[in-house]
Amino acid sequence: MSETWRERLSRRRQEIGIDGPEYDYIKSYIEFYCSEADRRCKEIDMNKTVDQVIDSMKDEEFDRFTKSVIDSVHKKQGYDGQAPTQMA
């Protein structure tokens, strides 16, 4: 059975270093993070579904990929980890 990016993030979040208020923030705006992950998966292999690309990643590769996705969306949206912010 295929595991989505969101499901795998939930399972791997502590290994990635995402917890507490930051994880709550990500969950609140998950559609932004999922959209970026989907876009990047299509860049990796347009002939596979997003879930197939995610499933093909080893944990370490997924962790790096996901941290990059999160960092990118945080930067675009102005999340600094200090105070709650509104998404643009």
C-alpha positions in Angstrom: 0.0 0.0 0.0 1.2 3.4 -0.9 2.2 6.0 1.8 1.5 9.6 1.0 4.0 12.4 1.8 1.8 13.6 4.6 1.5 10.2 6.2 5.3 9.6 5.9 6.0 13.0 7.3 3.8 12.2 10.3 5.7 8.9 10.8 9.2 10.4 10.3 8.8 13.9 11.8 10.9 13.2 14.9 13.8 11.8 12.8 13.5 14.9 10.6 13.5 17.2 13.6 10.0 18.6 13.1 8.0 18.7 16.3 5.9 20.9 18.7 4.8 24.3 17.4 6.5 23.9 14.1 4.7 20.6 13.3 1.4 22.2 14.4 2.1 25.1 12.0 2.8 22.6 9.2 -0.4 20.7 9.9 -2.4 24.0 9.9 -1.1 24.8 6.4 -0.4 21.3 5.1 -1.8 22.1 1.6 1.1 24.4 0.9 3.6 21.8 1.9 1.9 19.0 0.0 1.7 21.2 -3.1 5.4 21.8 -2.9 6.2 18.1 -2.3 4.0 17.1 -5.2 5.7 19.6 -7.5 9.1 18.4 -6.6 8.1 14.7 -7.0 7.0 15.5 -10.5 10.4 17.1 -11.2 12.0 13.8 -10.0 9.9 11.6 -12.3 6.9 12.8 -14.3 6.1 9.2 -15.3 5.4 8.1 -11.7 2.6 9.2 -9.4 3.7 11.3 -6.4 3.0 8.4 -4.1 5.2 6.2 -6.2 8.1 8.7 -6.0 7.7 8.9 -2.2 7.5 5.2 -1.8 10.7 4.7 -3.8 12.7 6.9 -1.4 14.7 5.4 1.4 14.1 7.0 4.8 17.3 9.2 4.6 16.4 10.4 1.1 12.8 11.2 2.2 14.1 13.0 5.3 16.4 15.3 3.2 13.7 15.8 0.6 11.1 16.7 3.2 13.4 19.0 5.1 14.1 20.8 1.9 10.3 21.1 1.1 9.6 22.4 4.6 12.5 24.9 4.5 11.3 26.2 1.1 7.7 26.7 2.1 8.8 28.2 5.5 10.9 30.7 3.6 8.2 31.6 1.1 5.6 32.1 3.8 7.9 33.9 6.3 7.7 31.3 9.1 10.6 32.0 11.5 9.7 29.6 14.3 9.3 32.3 16.8 5.7 33.7 16.6 2.7 32.4 14.7 2.4 34.0 11.3 -0.4 34.2 8.8 0.1 32.5 5.4 0.0 34.9 2.5 
